[in-house]
Amino acid sequence: MAHPKRKISKQRRDKRRTHYKAVAPSLATCQTTGAIHVPHTAYNVDGNLYYNGKLVIENTSIG
């Protein structure tokens, strides 16, 4: 099993990790429903599933 020959300093470790950042997701607004959602992803509005502004699955729950 591989193991380090020397201790990696905190500074060197942190320099390596500078590129690991959390990125805020881009959001889109639906022209049909006005819902805010992640683009290229299906989303729920009142139990109905929409994708690209079109109704994909309608809520047919009996209740």
All heavy atoms as TSV, in Angstrom:
chain	resi	resn	atom	element	x	y	z
A	1	MET	N	N	0.838	-1.172	0.000
A	1	MET	CA	C	0.000	0.000	0.000
A	1	MET	C	C	0.889	1.243	0.000
A	1	MET	O	O	1.875	1.317	0.735
A	1	MET	CB	C	-0.869	-0.010	1.253
A	1	MET	CG	C	-1.947	1.022	1.227
A	1	MET	SD	S	-3.157	0.746	2.500
A	1	MET	CE	C	-2.626	1.915	3.713
A	2	ALA	N	N	0.533	2.222	-0.821
A	2	ALA	CA	C	1.331	3.437	-0.931
A	2	ALA	C	C	1.131	4.316	0.294
A	2	ALA	O	O	0.053	4.371	0.866
A	2	ALA	CB	C	0.936	4.198	-2.174
A	3	HIS	N	N	2.197	4.976	0.694
A	3	HIS	CA	C	2.107	5.923	1.800
A	3	HIS	C	C	3.083	7.064	1.530
A	3	HIS	O	O	4.096	6.879	0.854
A	3	HIS	CB	C	2.387	5.241	3.141
A	3	HIS	CG	C	3.760	4.673	3.247
A	3	HIS	ND1	N	4.172	3.603	2.510
A	3	HIS	CD2	C	4.808	5.043	4.002
A	3	HIS	CE1	C	5.428	3.325	2.818
A	3	HIS	NE2	N	5.847	4.180	3.711
A	4	PRO	N	N	2.772	8.255	2.036
A	4	PRO	CA	C	3.610	9.415	1.737
A	4	PRO	C	C	4.986	9.322	2.384
A	4	PRO	O	O	5.121	8.842	3.503
A	4	PRO	CB	C	2.815	10.588	2.305
A	4	PRO	CG	C	1.887	10.008	3.293
A	4	PRO	CD	C	1.614	8.612	2.861
A	5	LYS	N	N	5.982	9.806	1.652
A	5	LYS	CA	C	7.340	9.793	2.188
A	5	LYS	C	C	7.558	10.967	3.124
A	5	LYS	O	O	8.323	10.861	4.073
A	5	LYS	CB	C	8.321	9.866	1.019
A	5	LYS	CG	C	9.738	9.532	1.368
A	5	LYS	CD	C	10.547	9.292	0.126
A	5	LYS	CE	C	11.864	8.653	0.495
A	5	LYS	NZ	N	12.585	8.215	-0.697
A	6	ARG	N	N	6.899	12.093	2.834
A	6	ARG	CA	C	7.013	13.279	3.674
A	6	ARG	C	C	5.631	13.830	3.992
A	6	ARG	O	O	4.697	13.653	3.223
A	6	ARG	CB	C	7.816	14.369	2.963
A	6	ARG	CG	C	9.234	14.005	2.648
A	6	ARG	CD	C	10.119	15.223	2.758
A	6	ARG	NE	N	11.489	14.866	2.483
A	6	ARG	CZ	C	12.374	14.541	3.422
A	6	ARG	NH1	N	12.027	14.530	4.685
A	6	ARG	NH2	N	13.612	14.258	3.092
A	7	LYS	N	N	5.549	14.561	5.085
A	7	LYS	CA	C	4.285	15.192	5.467
A	7	LYS	C	C	3.988	16.333	4.509
A	7	LYS	O	O	4.871	17.127	4.194
A	7	LYS	CB	C	4.397	15.725	6.896
A	7	LYS	CG	C	3.127	16.408	7.365
A	7	LYS	CD	C	3.248	16.893	8.788
A	7	LYS	CE	C	1.976	17.594	9.200
A	7	LYS	NZ	N	2.014	18.050	10.580
A	8	ILE	N	N	2.751	16.401	4.048
A	8	ILE	CA	C	2.331	17.511	3.201
A	8	ILE	C	C	1.844	18.624	4.112
A	8	ILE	O	O	0.974	18.411	4.962
A	8	ILE	CB	C	1.224	17.079	2.231
A	8	ILE	CG1	C	1.800	16.049	1.257
A	8	ILE	CG2	C	0.668	18.254	1.476
A	8	ILE	CD1	C	0.822	15.508	0.271
A	9	SER	N	N	2.427	19.813	3.942
A	9	SER	CA	C	2.083	20.936	4.813
A	9	SER	C	C	0.638	21.385	4.578
A	9	SER	O	O	0.051	21.134	3.528
A	9	SER	CB	C	3.031	22.101	4.569
A	9	SER	OG	O	2.817	22.637	3.277
A	10	LYS	N	N	0.104	22.081	5.564
A	10	LYS	CA	C	-1.273	22.591	5.449
A	10	LYS	C	C	-1.384	23.551	4.272
A	10	LYS	O	O	-2.395	23.583	3.577
A	10	LYS	CB	C	-1.685	23.294	6.735
A	10	LYS	CG	C	-1.791	22.362	7.913
A	10	LYS	CD	C	-2.047	23.137	9.187
A	10	LYS	CE	C	-1.525	22.342	10.354
A	10	LYS	NZ	N	-1.102	23.151	11.465
A	11	GLN	N	N	-0.346	24.347	4.070
A	11	GLN	CA	C	-0.372	25.321	2.980
A	11	GLN	C	C	-0.440	24.613	1.631
A	11	GLN	O	O	-1.243	24.981	0.770
A	11	GLN	CB	C	0.862	26.205	3.046
A	11	GLN	CG	C	0.884	27.289	2.000
A	11	GLN	CD	C	2.111	28.170	2.103
A	11	GLN	OE1	O	3.078	27.810	2.762
A	11	GLN	NE2	N	2.085	29.307	1.462
A	12	ARG	N	N	0.378	23.594	1.439
A	12	ARG	CA	C	0.385	22.871	0.171
A	12	ARG	C	C	-0.936	22.135	-0.034
A	12	ARG	O	O	-1.502	22.125	-1.129
A	12	ARG	CB	C	1.545	21.887	0.141
A	12	ARG	CG	C	1.658	21.132	-1.173
A	12	ARG	CD	C	2.896	20.282	-1.214
A	12	ARG	NE	N	4.083	21.080	-1.402
A	12	ARG	CZ	C	4.581	21.428	-2.587
A	12	ARG	NH1	N	3.960	21.064	-3.687
A	12	ARG	NH2	N	5.664	22.140	-2.686
A	13	ARG	N	N	-1.453	21.545	1.025
A	13	ARG	CA	C	-2.741	20.842	0.961
A	13	ARG	C	C	-3.864	21.811	0.572
A	13	ARG	O	O	-4.680	21.520	-0.298
A	13	ARG	CB	C	-3.038	20.224	2.324
A	13	ARG	CG	C	-4.391	19.534	2.409
A	13	ARG	CD	C	-4.808	19.361	3.843
A	13	ARG	NE	N	-5.050	20.663	4.461
A	13	ARG	CZ	C	-5.091	20.874	5.764
A	13	ARG	NH1	N	-4.870	19.883	6.610
A	13	ARG	NH2	N	-5.329	22.069	6.258
A	14	ASP	N	N	-3.879	22.990	1.200
A	14	ASP	CA	C	-4.931	23.963	0.937
A	14	ASP	C	C	-4.801	24.580	-0.452
A	14	ASP	O	O	-5.808	24.912	-1.080
A	14	ASP	CB	C	-4.935	25.040	2.013
A	14	ASP	CG	C	-5.346	24.486	3.368
A	14	ASP	OD1	O	-5.918	23.373	3.413
A	14	ASP	OD2	O	-5.102	25.152	4.383
A	15	LYS	N	N	-3.568	24.742	-0.941
A	15	LYS	CA	C	-3.377	25.248	-2.297
A	15	LYS	C	C	-3.977	24.279	-3.311
A	15	LYS	O	O	-4.570	24.690	-4.301
A	15	LYS	CB	C	-1.887	25.404	-2.604
A	15	LYS	CG	C	-1.255	26.669	-2.123
A	15	LYS	CD	C	0.169	26.697	-2.639
A	15	LYS	CE	C	0.994	27.735	-1.935
A	15	LYS	NZ	N	2.393	27.678	-2.353
A	16	ARG	N	N	-3.817	23.009	-3.061
A	16	ARG	CA	C	-4.363	21.996	-3.959
A	16	ARG	C	C	-5.893	22.034	-3.955
A	16	ARG	O	O	-6.539	21.809	-4.966
A	16	ARG	CB	C	-3.874	20.613	-3.541
A	16	ARG	CG	C	-4.336	19.499	-4.463
A	16	ARG	CD	C	-3.858	18.135	-4.017
A	16	ARG	NE	N	-4.489	17.716	-2.784
A	16	ARG	CZ	C	-3.858	17.503	-1.629
A	16	ARG	NH1	N	-2.553	17.685	-1.526
A	16	ARG	NH2	N	-4.510	17.115	-0.566
A	17	ARG	N	N	-6.476	22.349	-2.819
A	17	ARG	CA	C	-7.931	22.315	-2.678
A	17	ARG	C	C	-8.635	23.614	-3.086
A	17	ARG	O	O	-9.842	23.706	-2.956
A	17	ARG	CB	C	-8.287	21.999	-1.223
A	17	ARG	CG	C	-7.894	20.593	-0.833
A	17	ARG	CD	C	-8.272	20.319	0.588
A	17	ARG	NE	N	-7.875	18.983	0.983
A	17	ARG	CZ	C	-7.945	18.510	2.207
A	17	ARG	NH1	N	-8.405	19.273	3.184
A	17	ARG	NH2	N	-7.570	17.290	2.483
A	18	THR	N	N	-7.890	24.609	-3.567
A	18	THR	CA	C	-8.518	25.892	-3.886
A	18	THR	C	C	-9.530	25.779	-5.006
A	18	THR	O	O	-10.436	26.593	-5.093
A	18	THR	CB	C	-7.476	26.945	-4.295
A	18	THR	OG1	O	-6.759	26.463	-5.421
A	18	THR	CG2	C	-6.549	27.278	-3.164
A	19	HIS	N	N	-9.414	24.776	-5.865
A	19	HIS	CA	C	-10.310	24.648	-7.005
A	19	HIS	C	C	-11.566	23.861	-6.666
A	19	HIS	O	O	-12.466	23.770	-7.484
A	19	HIS	CB	C	-9.589	24.009	-8.180
A	19	HIS	CG	C	-8.396	24.795	-8.605
A	19	HIS	ND1	N	-8.499	26.016	-9.240
A	19	HIS	CD2	C	-7.078	24.569	-8.458
A	19	HIS	CE1	C	-7.292	26.492	-9.470
A	19	HIS	NE2	N	-6.407	25.630	-9.002
A	20	TYR	N	N	-11.629	23.271	-5.468
A	20	TYR	CA	C	-12.817	22.509	-5.074
A	20	TYR	C	C	-13.801	23.475	-4.442
A	20	TYR	O	O	-13.796	23.696	-3.244
A	20	TYR	CB	C	-12.462	21.416	-4.073
A	20	TYR	CG	C	-11.465	20.398	-4.562
A	20	TYR	CD1	C	-10.674	19.705	-3.675
A	20	TYR	CD2	C	-11.324	20.132	-5.914
A	20	TYR	CE1	C	-9.761	18.752	-4.112
A	20	TYR	CE2	C	-10.420	19.198	-6.364
A	20	TYR	CZ	C	-9.641	18.506	-5.453
A	20	TYR	OH	O	-8.749	17.574	-5.890
A	21	LYS	N	N	-14.642	24.079	-5.268
A	21	LYS	CA	C	-15.566	25.097	-4.776
A	21	LYS	C	C	-16.995	24.644	-5.006
A	21	LYS	O	O	-17.285	23.939	-5.971
A	21	LYS	CB	C	-15.355	26.408	-5.515
A	21	LYS	CG	C	-13.983	27.001	-5.356
A	21	LYS	CD	C	-13.835	28.226	-6.211
A	21	LYS	CE	C	-12.391	28.658	-6.206
A	21	LYS	NZ	N	-11.993	29.302	-7.424
A	22	ALA	N	N	-17.875	25.098	-4.154
A	22	ALA	CA	C	-19.294	24.866	-4.369
A	22	ALA	C	C	-19.793	25.893	-5.381
A	22	ALA	O	O	-19.498	27.079	-5.276
A	22	ALA	CB	C	-20.060	25.002	-3.068
A	23	VAL	N	N	-20.531	25.431	-6.360
A	23	VAL	CA	C	-21.033	26.309	-7.400
A	23	VAL	C	C	-22.550	26.377	-7.278
A	23	VAL	O	O	-23.218	25.358	-7.156
A	23	VAL	CB	C	-20.647	25.783	-8.795
A	23	VAL	CG1	C	-21.203	26.667	-9.887
A	23	VAL	CG2	C	-19.142	25.669	-8.909
A	24	ALA	N	N	-23.093	27.577	-7.297
A	24	ALA	CA	C	-24.540	27.743	-7.239
A	24	ALA	C	C	-25.147	27.221	-8.537
A	24	ALA	O	O	-24.646	27.517	-9.618
A	24	ALA	CB	C	-24.895	29.211	-7.052
A	25	PRO	N	N	-26.210	26.418	-8.446
A	25	PRO	CA	C	-26.802	25.879	-9.673
A	25	PRO	C	C	-27.487	26.969	-10.482
A	25	PRO	O	O	-28.052	27.909	-9.927
A	25	PRO	CB	C	-27.827	24.870	-9.151
A	25	PRO	CG	C	-28.176	25.354	-7.785
A	25	PRO	CD	C	-26.934	25.990	-7.248
A	26	SER	N	N	-27.404	26.832	-11.806
A	26	SER	CA	C	-28.117	27.788	-12.653
A	26	SER	C	C	-29.591	27.421	-12.627
A	26	SER	O	O	-29.946	26.247	-12.606
A	26	SER	CB	C	-27.571	27.742	-14.077
A	26	SER	OG	O	-27.731	26.446	-14.600
A	27	LEU	N	N	-30.449	28.430	-12.607
A	27	LEU	CA	C	-31.882	28.203	-12.524
A	27	LEU	C	C	-32.577	28.821	-13.723
A	27	LEU	O	O	-32.119	29.813	-14.282
A	27	LEU	CB	C	-32.442	28.810	-11.232
A	27	LEU	CG	C	-31.914	28.202	-9.940
A	27	LEU	CD1	C	-32.437	28.971	-8.749
A	27	LEU	CD2	C	-32.281	26.741	-9.832
A	28	ALA	N	N	-33.688	28.198	-14.106
A	28	ALA	CA	C	-34.488	28.696	-15.221
A	28	ALA	C	C	-35.917	28.904	-14.737
A	28	ALA	O	O	-36.352	28.270	-13.781
A	28	ALA	CB	C	-34.460	27.701	-16.375
A	29	THR	N	N	-36.641	29.778	-15.396
A	29	THR	CA	C	-38.043	30.017	-15.080
A	29	THR	C	C	-38.897	29.488	-16.217
A	29	THR	O	O	-38.658	29.804	-17.377
A	29	THR	CB	C	-38.307	31.521	-14.900
A	29	THR	OG1	O	-37.413	32.024	-13.914
A	29	THR	CG2	C	-39.727	31.781	-14.447
A	30	CYS	N	N	-39.878	28.679	-15.875
A	30	CYS	CA	C	-40.769	28.090	-16.875
A	30	CYS	C	C	-41.705	29.161	-17.422
A	30	CYS	O	O	-42.312	29.915	-16.667
A	30	CYS	CB	C	-41.566	26.951	-16.250
A	30	CYS	SG	S	-42.714	26.197	-17.404
A	31	GLN	N	N	-41.827	29.207	-18.750
A	31	GLN	CA	C	-42.714	30.183	-19.389
A	31	GLN	C	C	-44.179	29.803	-19.194
A	31	GLN	O	O	-45.050	30.650	-19.152
A	31	GLN	CB	C	-42.410	30.241	-20.890
A	31	GLN	CG	C	-40.970	30.558	-21.197
A	31	GLN	CD	C	-40.762	31.978	-21.620
A	31	GLN	OE1	O	-41.672	32.603	-22.117
A	31	GLN	NE2	N	-39.560	32.485	-21.440
A	32	THR	N	N	-44.456	28.493	-19.049
A	32	THR	CA	C	-45.829	28.021	-18.917
A	32	THR	C	C	-46.354	28.182	-17.497
A	32	THR	O	O	-47.425	28.743	-17.275
A	32	THR	CB	C	-45.909	26.528	-19.306
A	32	THR	OG1	O	-45.309	26.365	-20.588
A	32	THR	CG2	C	-47.343	26.056	-19.356
A	33	THR	N	N	-45.578	27.665	-16.519
A	33	THR	CA	C	-46.055	27.641	-15.129
A	33	THR	C	C	-45.470	28.735	-14.265
A	33	THR	O	O	-46.005	29.031	-13.202
A	33	THR	CB	C	-45.711	26.289	-14.484
A	33	THR	OG1	O	-44.286	26.142	-14.466
A	33	THR	CG2	C	-46.333	25.142	-15.244
A	34	GLY	N	N	-44.361	29.312	-14.672
A	34	GLY	CA	C	-43.695	30.331	-13.867
A	34	GLY	C	C	-42.854	29.764	-12.747
A	34	GLY	O	O	-42.355	30.486	-11.889
A	35	ALA	N	N	-42.686	28.435	-12.732
A	35	ALA	CA	C	-41.903	27.773	-11.686
A	35	ALA	C	C	-40.414	27.943	-11.959
A	35	ALA	O	O	-39.976	27.958	-13.109
A	35	ALA	CB	C	-42.246	26.291	-11.627
A	36	ILE	N	N	-39.649	28.069	-10.894
A	36	ILE	CA	C	-38.195	28.144	-11.005
A	36	ILE	C	C	-37.655	26.728	-10.830
A	36	ILE	O	O	-38.018	26.030	-9.889
A	36	ILE	CB	C	-37.617	29.091	-9.940
A	36	ILE	CG1	C	-38.139	30.506	-10.187
A	36	ILE	CG2	C	-36.104	29.072	-9.970
A	36	ILE	CD1	C	-37.782	31.486	-9.103
A	37	HIS	N	N	-36.776	26.303	-11.753
A	37	HIS	CA	C	-36.272	24.924	-11.732
A	37	HIS	C	C	-34.876	24.871	-12.337
A	37	HIS	O	O	-34.410	25.827	-12.956
A	37	HIS	CB	C	-37.223	24.007	-12.516
A	37	HIS	CG	C	-37.352	24.385	-13.960
A	37	HIS	ND1	N	-36.564	23.853	-14.936
A	37	HIS	CD2	C	-38.164	25.271	-14.580
A	37	HIS	CE1	C	-36.888	24.375	-16.108
A	37	HIS	NE2	N	-37.860	25.256	-15.911
A	38	VAL	N	N	-34.224	23.726	-12.172
A	38	VAL	CA	C	-32.920	23.490	-12.776
A	38	VAL	C	C	-33.153	23.186	-14.255
A	38	VAL	O	O	-34.028	22.377	-14.586
A	38	VAL	CB	C	-32.205	22.302	-12.094
A	38	VAL	CG1	C	-30.861	22.032	-12.734
A	38	VAL	CG2	C	-32.036	22.577	-10.616
A	39	PRO	N	N	-32.427	23.837	-15.176
A	39	PRO	CA	C	-32.684	23.610	-16.597
A	39	PRO	C	C	-32.365	22.177	-17.023
A	39	PRO	O	O	-31.542	21.503	-16.409
A	39	PRO	CB	C	-31.770	24.610	-17.302
A	39	PRO	CG	C	-30.755	25.000	-16.316
A	39	PRO	CD	C	-31.374	24.828	-14.976
A	40	HIS	N	N	-33.045	21.707	-18.067
A	40	HIS	CA	C	-32.880	20.366	-18.634
A	40	HIS	C	C	-33.253	19.283	-17.626
A	40	HIS	O	O	-32.687	18.195	-17.642
A	40	HIS	CB	C	-31.451	20.146	-19.149
A	40	HIS	CG	C	-30.995	21.178	-20.104
A	40	HIS	ND1	N	-31.472	21.285	-21.388
A	40	HIS	CD2	C	-30.117	22.202	-19.954
A	40	HIS	CE1	C	-30.902	22.308	-21.992
A	40	HIS	NE2	N	-30.084	22.886	-21.157
A	41	THR	N	N	-34.180	19.593	-16.736
A	41	THR	CA	C	-34.613	18.651	-15.714
A	41	THR	C	C	-36.124	18.755	-15.560
A	41	THR	O	O	-36.678	19.847	-15.582
A	41	THR	CB	C	-33.942	18.990	-14.356
A	41	THR	OG1	O	-32.534	19.073	-14.558
A	41	THR	CG2	C	-34.238	17.937	-13.313
A	42	ALA	N	N	-36.778	17.613	-15.380
A	42	ALA	CA	C	-38.217	17.618	-15.134
A	42	ALA	C	C	-38.477	18.174	-13.736
A	42	ALA	O	O	-37.660	18.024	-12.834
A	42	ALA	CB	C	-38.768	16.205	-15.251
A	43	TYR	N	N	-39.645	18.818	-13.560
A	43	TYR	CA	C	-39.950	19.451	-12.278
A	43	TYR	C	C	-41.440	19.334	-11.985
A	43	TYR	O	O	-42.265	19.232	-12.890
A	43	TYR	CB	C	-39.505	20.918	-12.277
A	43	TYR	CG	C	-40.040	21.715	-13.432
A	43	TYR	CD1	C	-41.191	22.478	-13.304
A	43	TYR	CD2	C	-39.398	21.693	-14.662
A	43	TYR	CE1	C	-41.694	23.197	-14.365
A	43	TYR	CE2	C	-39.889	22.411	-15.732
A	43	TYR	CZ	C	-41.029	23.151	-15.584
A	43	TYR	OH	O	-41.528	23.852	-16.639
A	44	ASN	N	N	-41.777	19.330	-10.684
A	44	ASN	CA	C	-43.152	19.198	-10.225
A	44	ASN	C	C	-43.787	20.559	-9.999
A	44	ASN	O	O	-43.161	21.451	-9.430
A	44	ASN	CB	C	-43.209	18.433	-8.899
A	44	ASN	CG	C	-43.148	16.948	-9.113
A	44	ASN	OD1	O	-43.811	16.424	-9.988
A	44	ASN	ND2	N	-42.345	16.281	-8.314
A	45	VAL	N	N	-45.042	20.701	-10.420
A	45	VAL	CA	C	-45.858	21.867	-10.107
A	45	VAL	C	C	-47.242	21.328	-9.774
A	45	VAL	O	O	-47.914	20.767	-10.635
A	45	VAL	CB	C	-45.948	22.854	-11.286
A	45	VAL	CG1	C	-46.859	24.017	-10.945
A	45	VAL	CG2	C	-44.567	23.359	-11.658
A	46	ASP	N	N	-47.645	21.458	-8.518
A	46	ASP	CA	C	-48.951	20.983	-8.046
A	46	ASP	C	C	-49.178	19.507	-8.360
A	46	ASP	O	O	-50.266	19.088	-8.741
A	46	ASP	CB	C	-50.087	21.816	-8.652
A	46	ASP	CG	C	-50.005	23.273	-8.228
A	46	ASP	OD1	O	-49.521	23.526	-7.119
A	46	ASP	OD2	O	-50.413	24.148	-9.016
A	47	GLY	N	N	-48.153	18.694	-8.235
A	47	GLY	CA	C	-48.279	17.255	-8.460
A	47	GLY	C	C	-48.153	16.844	-9.911
A	47	GLY	O	O	-48.132	15.655	-10.220
A	48	ASN	N	N	-48.086	17.781	-10.839
A	48	ASN	CA	C	-47.912	17.466	-12.258
A	48	ASN	C	C	-46.442	17.579	-12.617
A	48	ASN	O	O	-45.741	18.457	-12.134
A	48	ASN	CB	C	-48.724	18.421	-13.133
A	48	ASN	CG	C	-50.203	18.309	-12.877
A	48	ASN	OD1	O	-50.712	17.235	-12.599
A	48	ASN	ND2	N	-50.902	19.425	-12.945
A	49	LEU	N	N	-45.982	16.685	-13.481
A	49	LEU	CA	C	-44.580	16.683	-13.888
A	49	LEU	C	C	-44.448	17.398	-15.224
A	49	LEU	O	O	-45.118	17.039	-16.199
A	49	LEU	CB	C	-44.073	15.243	-13.999
A	49	LEU	CG	C	-42.584	15.081	-14.180
A	49	LEU	CD1	C	-41.859	15.500	-12.903
A	49	LEU	CD2	C	-42.235	13.650	-14.517
A	50	TYR	N	N	-43.593	18.413	-15.272
A	50	TYR	CA	C	-43.356	19.194	-16.483
A	50	TYR	C	C	-41.921	19.019	-16.937
A	50	TYR	O	O	-41.015	18.816	-16.136
A	50	TYR	CB	C	-43.585	20.686	-16.220
A	50	TYR	CG	C	-45.031	21.063	-16.069
A	50	TYR	CD1	C	-45.669	20.982	-14.841
A	50	TYR	CD2	C	-45.757	21.512	-17.155
A	50	TYR	CE1	C	-46.998	21.330	-14.705
A	50	TYR	CE2	C	-47.083	21.873	-17.033
A	50	TYR	CZ	C	-47.699	21.777	-15.803
A	50	TYR	OH	O	-49.013	22.124	-15.671
A	51	TYR	N	N	-41.711	19.101	-18.250
A	51	TYR	CA	C	-40.371	19.144	-18.813
A	51	TYR	C	C	-40.416	20.039	-20.041
A	51	TYR	O	O	-41.279	19.871	-20.914
A	51	TYR	CB	C	-39.870	17.754	-19.207
A	51	TYR	CG	C	-38.466	17.790	-19.765
A	51	TYR	CD1	C	-37.379	17.955	-18.924
A	51	TYR	CD2	C	-38.232	17.710	-21.130
A	51	TYR	CE1	C	-36.093	18.019	-19.418
A	51	TYR	CE2	C	-36.958	17.773	-21.636
A	51	TYR	CZ	C	-35.892	17.928	-20.771
A	51	TYR	OH	O	-34.619	18.003	-21.262
A	52	ASN	N	N	-39.529	20.981	-20.103
A	52	ASN	CA	C	-39.423	21.900	-21.235
A	52	ASN	C	C	-40.733	22.653	-21.473
A	52	ASN	O	O	-41.128	22.894	-22.602
A	52	ASN	CB	C	-39.004	21.124	-22.496
A	52	ASN	CG	C	-38.414	22.023	-23.550
A	52	ASN	OD1	O	-38.006	23.138	-23.249
A	52	ASN	ND2	N	-38.364	21.557	-24.774
A	53	GLY	N	N	-41.439	22.982	-20.384
A	53	GLY	CA	C	-42.666	23.752	-20.477
A	53	GLY	C	C	-43.889	22.951	-20.876
A	53	GLY	O	O	-44.969	23.502	-21.030
A	54	LYS	N	N	-43.733	21.629	-21.050
A	54	LYS	CA	C	-44.851	20.797	-21.459
A	54	LYS	C	C	-45.215	19.822	-20.341
A	54	LYS	O	O	-44.343	19.340	-19.621
A	54	LYS	CB	C	-44.487	20.012	-22.720
A	54	LYS	CG	C	-44.200	20.903	-23.911
A	54	LYS	CD	C	-43.797	20.090	-25.111
A	54	LYS	CE	C	-43.429	20.976	-26.271
A	54	LYS	NZ	N	-42.064	21.445	-26.198
A	55	LEU	N	N	-46.498	19.532	-20.208
A	55	LEU	CA	C	-46.980	18.582	-19.212
A	55	LEU	C	C	-46.609	17.179	-19.658
A	55	LEU	O	O	-46.990	16.734	-20.738
A	55	LEU	CB	C	-48.502	18.714	-19.058
A	55	LEU	CG	C	-49.152	17.821	-18.032
A	55	LEU	CD1	C	-48.638	18.134	-16.634
A	55	LEU	CD2	C	-50.653	17.969	-18.085
A	56	VAL	N	N	-45.838	16.477	-18.827
A	56	VAL	CA	C	-45.388	15.128	-19.175
A	56	VAL	C	C	-46.278	14.096	-18.488
A	56	VAL	O	O	-46.792	13.195	-19.133
A	56	VAL	CB	C	-43.911	14.928	-18.765
A	56	VAL	CG1	C	-43.449	13.534	-19.107
A	56	VAL	CG2	C	-43.033	15.948	-19.441
A	57	ILE	N	N	-46.456	14.226	-17.182
A	57	ILE	CA	C	-47.289	13.308	-16.416
A	57	ILE	C	C	-48.272	14.136	-15.611
A	57	ILE	O	O	-47.879	14.978	-14.807
A	57	ILE	CB	C	-46.439	12.419	-15.483
A	57	ILE	CG1	C	-45.463	11.581	-16.297
A	57	ILE	CG2	C	-47.337	11.519	-14.643
A	57	ILE	CD1	C	-44.475	10.805	-15.454
A	58	GLU	N	N	-49.540	13.881	-15.829
A	58	GLU	CA	C	-50.577	14.610	-15.111
A	58	GLU	C	C	-50.892	13.894	-13.804
A	58	GLU	O	O	-50.887	12.658	-13.752
A	58	GLU	CB	C	-51.842	14.698	-15.974
A	58	GLU	CG	C	-52.891	15.607	-15.388
A	58	GLU	CD	C	-54.057	15.824	-16.343
A	58	GLU	OE1	O	-54.058	15.220	-17.423
A	58	GLU	OE2	O	-54.942	16.592	-15.965
A	59	ASN	N	N	-51.190	14.666	-12.780
A	59	ASN	CA	C	-51.533	14.112	-11.473
A	59	ASN	C	C	-52.915	13.483	-11.554
A	59	ASN	O	O	-53.907	14.170	-11.793
A	59	ASN	CB	C	-51.500	15.208	-10.405
A	59	ASN	CG	C	-51.706	14.654	-9.012
A	59	ASN	OD1	O	-51.739	13.444	-8.821
A	59	ASN	ND2	N	-51.831	15.535	-8.058
A	60	THR	N	N	-52.979	12.169	-11.363
A	60	THR	CA	C	-54.255	11.472	-11.439
A	60	THR	C	C	-54.585	10.802	-10.111
A	60	THR	O	O	-55.264	9.776	-10.078
A	60	THR	CB	C	-54.229	10.405	-12.547
A	60	THR	OG1	O	-53.161	9.495	-12.261
A	60	THR	CG2	C	-54.037	11.035	-13.899
A	61	SER	N	N	-54.103	11.373	-9.016
A	61	SER	CA	C	-54.367	10.760	-7.718
A	61	SER	C	C	-55.836	10.893	-7.367
A	61	SER	O	O	-56.462	11.936	-7.580
A	61	SER	CB	C	-53.509	11.404	-6.634
A	61	SER	OG	O	-53.865	12.760	-6.493
A	62	ILE	N	N	-56.399	9.823	-6.833
A	62	ILE	CA	C	-57.795	9.815	-6.417
A	62	ILE	C	C	-57.818	10.086	-4.926
A	62	ILE	O	O	-57.227	9.351	-4.146
A	62	ILE	CB	C	-58.451	8.464	-6.750
A	62	ILE	CG1	C	-58.390	8.215	-8.256
A	62	ILE	CG2	C	-59.883	8.441	-6.258
A	62	ILE	CD1	C	-58.771	6.821	-8.645
A	63	GLY	N	N	-58.474	11.112	-4.512
A	63	GLY	CA	C	-58.422	11.410	-3.100
A	63	GLY	C	C	-59.538	12.204	-2.676
A	63	GLY	O	O	-60.207	12.546	-1.918
